[in-house]
């Protein structure tokens, strides 16, 4: 469910690998969302530098990544205008880059067609290509785009990238991880005939816009002319000779949201969680205090088994809570619980109470829990030091 407030339109970030991907696989949805008043941003990872140049006029550009990139920039600008003018960002550029890093370009990794008609990795990808980049850096840049656009939802490829292109697969993972990290719903583009769709969009009403957008990519596809017998039909021929037909609907499957992890430390808990943690700690302290007060005088022969066991319980409880939850508040609650339980039980028994005697065990039980709790409370929190010295990604 979208987190967008009712006072503004929904904001959708659509993540793709190359110019033309946004139109061929989700152009109808982009145009439909824009017509309905949504704020749509297309995030493109590369400029498709290694793509084919199909027409005779553009053939001289092939093999020159810089010239191909410039041409495909003009194609995507025209295509997005035809779809209705969504905002556009380049991955690694302004609005889609960690602010503590200089801007960068991710380059097309290339691909080759396999015998099954699906894409596979190219024999060699450039050193500055998308698939050669650190996945964490790519994820961080997608996260930056989510934040800069205020996206309420993220859309990208399914885990196979649609047809296997390694850049598509990389952007699926990057968009999915980024959306989860930013707690934004993530949906994947799927085949409408697969039976996996959670949402379908009727794109026939915007077919003319999609056709106009596809026609901008003359370097990549050959669009079939309008069929007078079926004006809503739209098809094109891919570089490897396969004809593709635009479906009447575009389909999406929602990402199964991972179960939220339990808070690891006291600081990560919600306000209610912190209150509950302190109350539980107090109850544990009361239990430990009552147990220790009743049993600390027990011995086996000359060995003070009751005192040793109860002191170890106090030590394990306070030290364990401090190490696991890094919380002084919880340790203090345990200490207070122990002291309260001891004093209440002694008060009930009066001055002649047999529970805490004026002997070595009695004196140790009277003071040891308070000393242990004070020492555990006093030691410094080293978690910040550990995080600063932990190795980064580079």
LUMNU-496066 format. One record per residue (C-alpha): residue number from 1; x, y, z. Coordinates in steps of 0.25 Angstrom, whole numbers, plus 5000, padded with zeros to 4 digits. Example, Ala and Ser with C-alpha at 12.3 -4.5 7.8 and 13.67 -1.06 7.14 Angstrom:
residues 2
1,5049,4982,5031
2,5055,4996,5029
This chain:
residues 394
1,5000,5000,5000
2,5005,5014,4996
3,5010,5023,5008
4,5007,5035,5000
5,4998,5045,5007
6,4985,5049,5001
7,4990,5063,4999
8,5000,5060,4987
9,5000,5050,4976
10,5006,5036,4976
11,5021,5036,4973
12,5026,5024,4965
13,5041,5021,4962
14,5043,5012,4950
15,5057,5006,4949
16,5063,5001,4936
17,5076,4997,4930
18,5077,5004,4916
19,5069,5014,4908
20,5057,5007,4901
21,5055,4997,4912
22,5046,5007,4919
23,5037,5008,4907
24,5037,4994,4902
25,5034,4987,4915
26,5027,4998,4923
27,5023,5009,4914
28,5008,5007,4915
29,5009,5008,4930
30,5017,5020,4930
31,5007,5027,4920
32,4995,5022,4928
33,5001,5027,4942
34,5004,5041,4936
35,4990,5042,4930
36,4985,5039,4944
37,4993,5049,4951
38,5004,5041,4957
39,5018,5047,4958
40,5027,5037,4950
41,5042,5037,4949
42,5050,5027,4940
43,5063,5024,4945
44,5073,5018,4934
45,5086,5011,4938
46,5094,5012,4925
47,5093,5019,4912
48,5093,5006,4904
49,5107,5009,4899
50,5109,4995,4893
51,5095,4994,4886
52,5093,4991,4872
53,5091,5002,4861
54,5081,4996,4852
55,5079,5007,4841
56,5088,5010,4830
57,5089,5024,4834
58,5093,5021,4849
59,5102,5009,4845
60,5115,5018,4846
61,5113,5020,4861
62,5114,5005,4864
63,5127,5002,4872
64,5128,5017,4877
65,5122,5016,4891
66,5123,5031,4893
67,5115,5034,4880
68,5105,5023,4882
69,5103,5029,4896
70,5100,5043,4891
71,5090,5037,4881
72,5083,5029,4891
73,5082,5040,4900
74,5074,5047,4889
75,5065,5035,4887
76,5061,5033,4901
77,5058,5048,4903
78,5049,5048,4891
79,5042,5035,4895
80,5039,5040,4909
81,5033,5052,4903
82,5024,5044,4895
83,5020,5036,4907
84,5016,5049,4914
85,5029,5054,4920
86,5033,5047,4933
87,5044,5052,4940
88,5057,5045,4936
89,5070,5042,4944
90,5083,5035,4940
91,5088,5025,4951
92,5101,5031,4957
93,5097,5045,4953
94,5090,5056,4960
95,5078,5051,4968
96,5083,5037,4967
97,5096,5037,4974
98,5101,5037,4988
99,5104,5051,4992
100,5118,5047,4998
101,5123,5042,4985
102,5126,5049,4972
103,5117,5046,4960
104,5120,5034,4951
105,5115,5027,4939
106,5111,5013,4938
107,5114,5007,4925
108,5106,4997,4917
109,5112,4983,4920
110,5108,4977,4907
111,5102,4963,4904
112,5100,4953,4893
113,5089,4945,4888
114,5088,4930,4893
115,5083,4919,4885
116,5070,4919,4892
117,5067,4934,4888
118,5071,4939,4902
119,5082,4948,4905
120,5095,4944,4912
121,5107,4951,4917
122,5116,4957,4907
123,5130,4951,4906
124,5136,4963,4913
125,5130,4974,4920
126,5137,4988,4921
127,5144,4991,4934
128,5134,5003,4936
129,5122,4995,4933
130,5109,4993,4941
131,5112,4978,4944
132,5126,4981,4948
133,5122,4992,4958
134,5121,4988,4973
135,5106,4984,4975
136,5106,4992,4989
137,5110,5005,4981
138,5099,5002,4971
139,5089,5000,4982
140,5093,5012,4989
141,5090,5020,4976
142,5077,5015,4974
143,5074,5018,4989
144,5078,5032,4986
145,5068,5033,4975
146,5057,5027,4984
147,5060,5038,4994
148,5062,5050,4984
149,5048,5047,4977
150,5041,5043,4990
151,5036,5030,4983
152,5025,5023,4988
153,5027,5011,4980
154,5038,5005,4971
155,5037,4996,4959
156,5047,4989,4951
157,5050,4975,4945
158,5048,4961,4950
159,5060,4953,4955
160,5063,4948,4941
161,5063,4962,4936
162,5052,4959,4926
163,5061,4952,4916
164,5074,4950,4923
165,5082,4962,4920
166,5092,4963,4931
167,5090,4978,4933
168,5075,4976,4935
169,5078,4965,4945
170,5087,4974,4952
171,5077,4985,4953
172,5066,4976,4958
173,5075,4972,4970
174,5079,4987,4972
175,5065,4992,4971
176,5059,4981,4980
177,5070,4983,4991
178,5069,4998,4990
179,5054,4998,4992
180,5054,4988,5004
181,5065,4997,5010
182,5056,5010,5008
183,5044,5002,5012
184,5037,5005,4999
185,5028,4995,4992
186,5035,4988,4980
187,5028,4982,4968
188,5034,4974,4957
189,5030,4974,4942
190,5025,4960,4938
191,5019,4954,4925
192,5004,4956,4926
193,5002,4941,4921
194,5011,4936,4933
195,4999,4935,4943
196,5008,4942,4953
197,5003,4956,4952
198,4997,4963,4965
199,4994,4976,4956
200,4991,4978,4942
201,4990,4991,4934
202,4981,4992,4922
203,4990,5000,4912
204,4981,5000,4900
205,4976,5014,4903
206,4990,5019,4902
207,4995,5011,4890
208,4997,5023,4881
209,5007,5029,4892
210,5014,5016,4893
211,5015,5014,4878
212,5021,5029,4877
213,5031,5025,4888
214,5036,5012,4881
215,5037,5019,4868
216,5048,5028,4874
217,5057,5016,4876
218,5061,5014,4861
219,5075,5010,4865
220,5069,4998,4873
221,5056,4993,4867
222,5049,4993,4854
223,5034,4997,4857
224,5024,4990,4848
225,5014,5000,4841
226,5000,5002,4846
227,4991,4991,4842
228,4978,4997,4837
229,4970,4985,4841
230,4975,4986,4855
231,4980,5000,4858
232,4983,4996,4873
233,4993,4985,4869
234,5007,4989,4872
235,5019,4980,4868
236,5034,4982,4865
237,5046,4974,4861
238,5058,4972,4870
239,5072,4973,4866
240,5073,4957,4866
241,5061,4957,4856
242,5050,4953,4866
243,5037,4960,4865
244,5031,4965,4878
245,5016,4969,4880
246,5012,4979,4890
247,5002,4973,4900
248,4989,4979,4903
249,4992,4979,4918
250,5005,4981,4925
251,5007,4972,4937
252,5014,4973,4951
253,5017,4964,4962
254,5019,4970,4976
255,5031,4967,4984
256,5029,4958,4996
257,5033,4967,5007
258,5043,4961,5016
259,5038,4959,5031
260,5044,4971,5039
261,5056,4967,5047
262,5054,4967,5062
263,5062,4979,5068
264,5076,4976,5071
265,5079,4986,5082
266,5071,4995,5092
267,5073,5007,5083
268,5067,5001,5071
269,5054,4998,5078
270,5041,5006,5077
271,5037,5014,5089
272,5027,5004,5093
273,5037,4993,5091
274,5047,5001,5101
275,5036,5002,5111
276,5033,4987,5110
277,5048,4983,5111
278,5050,4991,5124
279,5038,4985,5130
280,5042,4971,5126
281,5056,4974,5132
282,5050,4979,5145
283,5042,4966,5146
284,5054,4958,5144
285,5061,4966,5154
286,5050,4963,5164
287,5050,4948,5161
288,5065,4948,5162
289,5065,4956,5175
290,5054,4947,5181
291,5061,4934,5177
292,5075,4939,5183
293,5069,4944,5196
294,5062,4931,5199
295,5074,4922,5194
296,5087,4929,5197
297,5089,4923,5210
298,5088,4908,5205
299,5101,4900,5205
300,5105,4886,5201
301,5115,4883,5212
302,5124,4895,5214
303,5121,4900,5199
304,5112,4912,5198
305,5104,4906,5186
306,5092,4916,5188
307,5101,4928,5188
308,5110,4924,5177
309,5098,4920,5168
310,5090,4933,5171
311,5102,4942,5169
312,5105,4935,5155
313,5090,4937,5151
314,5091,4952,5155
315,5104,4953,5147
316,5100,4946,5135
317,5087,4954,5134
318,5093,4967,5135
319,5105,4965,5127
320,5097,4957,5116
321,5086,4968,5115
322,5097,4979,5114
323,5105,4971,5103
324,5092,4967,5095
325,5084,4980,5096
326,5094,4990,5099
327,5085,4996,5109
328,5088,5002,5123
329,5073,5005,5125
330,5070,4990,5125
331,5082,4987,5134
332,5078,4997,5144
333,5064,4992,5144
334,5069,4978,5147
335,5078,4984,5159
336,5066,4991,5164
337,5057,4979,5163
338,5067,4970,5171
339,5069,4981,5182
340,5054,4983,5183
341,5051,4968,5184
342,5062,4966,5195
343,5057,4978,5203
344,5042,4974,5202
345,5045,4960,5207
346,5054,4964,5218
347,5043,4974,5223
348,5033,4964,5223
349,5041,4955,5232
350,5045,4966,5241
351,5058,4968,5249
352,5058,4953,5252
353,5057,4949,5238
354,5064,4936,5235
355,5066,4940,5220
356,5078,4950,5221
357,5086,4946,5233
358,5098,4954,5238
359,5108,4945,5233
360,5118,4945,5221
361,5107,4939,5211
362,5097,4950,5216
363,5107,4961,5214
364,5111,4957,5200
365,5097,4955,5196
366,5093,4969,5202
367,5104,4976,5194
368,5109,4967,5182
369,5096,4970,5173
370,5098,4985,5175
371,5113,4984,5172
372,5111,4975,5160
373,5100,4984,5154
374,5108,4997,5156
375,5120,4991,5149
376,5112,4986,5137
377,5106,5000,5137
378,5119,5007,5137
379,5127,5000,5126
380,5127,5008,5113
381,5119,5005,5101
382,5129,5000,5091
383,5119,4998,5079
384,5122,5012,5073
385,5137,5008,5073
386,5134,4995,5067
387,5126,5001,5056
388,5137,5012,5053
389,5148,5001,5052
390,5140,4991,5044
391,5145,4990,5029
392,5136,4997,5019
393,5133,4993,5005
394,5144,5002,5000
